[in-house]
Amino acid sequence: MAQKLLLINGPNLNLLGTREPAVYGSTSLHDVETAAQQQANAHGASLEYYQSNHEGQLIDRIHAARLENIDAIIINPGGFTHTSVALRDALSGVAIPFIEVHISNIHQRENFRHHSYLSSVAKGVICGLGVDGYRLAIDFALKNL
Ligand SMILES: O=C(O)[C@]1(O)C=C(c2cccc(Sc3ccccc3)c2)[C@@H](O)[C@H](O)C1
């Protein structure tokens, strides 16, 4: 059966590409999502994408994935990376392997960004490679998850 991937982006990432290009690049979220879908489709897989600024909506989307035969989740949790036990619990609870992606290198930034509540339950973490991180995460998921 064809692989099904889910790309999730968290708070403020809807504004990607509009400000702070030195940190987050100039690619829009729409372009990230479109490229991700084309990449998956080129390998015979499907990819759905979702973005929300609301923690509960992200959690509800993760719960729904459990009933959709999603094989892997690629998630940029944004600021919830550093605050959300609930998001961690949702990802652990649905037992779908996920790859955590950060556009910036969170370890080179403010101290409060150095810790992630999600990394210890992620399959892997990619950070600091710009939006290429999404492409690399999808490539890994297609080959391994
Ligand atoms: O590097 C990331 O992808 C990260 O997940 C993304 C974050 C983030 C934070 C604020 C805004 C945005 S997206 C954005 C960029 C420029 C202007 C408006 C929104 C991302 C941070 O909260 C995280 O610490 C790191």
The ligand as a MOL file (V3000), in Angstrom:
LIG
                    3D

  0  0  0     0  0            999 V3000
M  V30 BEGIN CTAB
M  V30 COUNTS 25 27 0 0 0
M  V30 BEGIN ATOM
M  V30 1 O 13.6060 26.8750 13.6450 0
M  V30 2 C 12.4020 26.5020 13.6330 0
M  V30 3 O 11.8350 26.0050 12.6460 0
M  V30 4 C 11.5330 26.7310 14.8650 0
M  V30 5 O 10.8010 25.5340 15.1400 0
M  V30 6 C 10.5970 27.8250 14.5300 0
M  V30 7 C 10.2950 28.8340 15.4050 0
M  V30 8 C 9.5400 30.0280 14.9390 0
M  V30 9 C 9.2910 31.0560 15.8140 0
M  V30 10 C 8.6320 32.1870 15.3970 0
M  V30 11 C 8.2530 32.3180 14.0720 0
M  V30 12 C 8.5270 31.2960 13.2380 0
M  V30 13 S 8.0860 31.3600 11.5590 0
M  V30 14 C 8.2290 33.0430 11.2020 0
M  V30 15 C 9.4510 33.5560 10.7870 0
M  V30 16 C 9.5810 34.8870 10.4770 0
M  V30 17 C 8.5030 35.7300 10.5820 0
M  V30 18 C 7.2930 35.2370 11.0060 0
M  V30 19 C 7.1510 33.8830 11.3320 0
M  V30 20 C 9.1600 30.1630 13.6500 0
M  V30 21 C 10.7770 28.8420 16.8000 0
M  V30 22 O 9.6860 29.0830 17.7110 0
M  V30 23 C 11.4690 27.5610 17.2040 0
M  V30 24 O 12.2260 27.8310 18.3750 0
M  V30 25 C 12.3640 27.0810 16.0800 0
M  V30 END ATOM
M  V30 BEGIN BOND
M  V30 1 2 1 2
M  V30 2 1 2 3
M  V30 3 1 2 4
M  V30 4 1 4 5
M  V30 5 1 4 6
M  V30 6 1 4 25
M  V30 7 2 6 7
M  V30 8 1 7 8
M  V30 9 1 7 21
M  V30 10 1 8 9
M  V30 11 2 8 20
M  V30 12 2 9 10
M  V30 13 1 10 11
M  V30 14 2 11 12
M  V30 15 1 12 13
M  V30 16 1 12 20
M  V30 17 1 13 14
M  V30 18 1 14 15
M  V30 19 2 14 19
M  V30 20 2 15 16
M  V30 21 1 16 17
M  V30 22 2 17 18
M  V30 23 1 18 19
M  V30 24 1 21 22
M  V30 25 1 21 23
M  V30 26 1 23 24
M  V30 27 1 23 25
M  V30 END BOND
M  V30 END CTAB
M  END
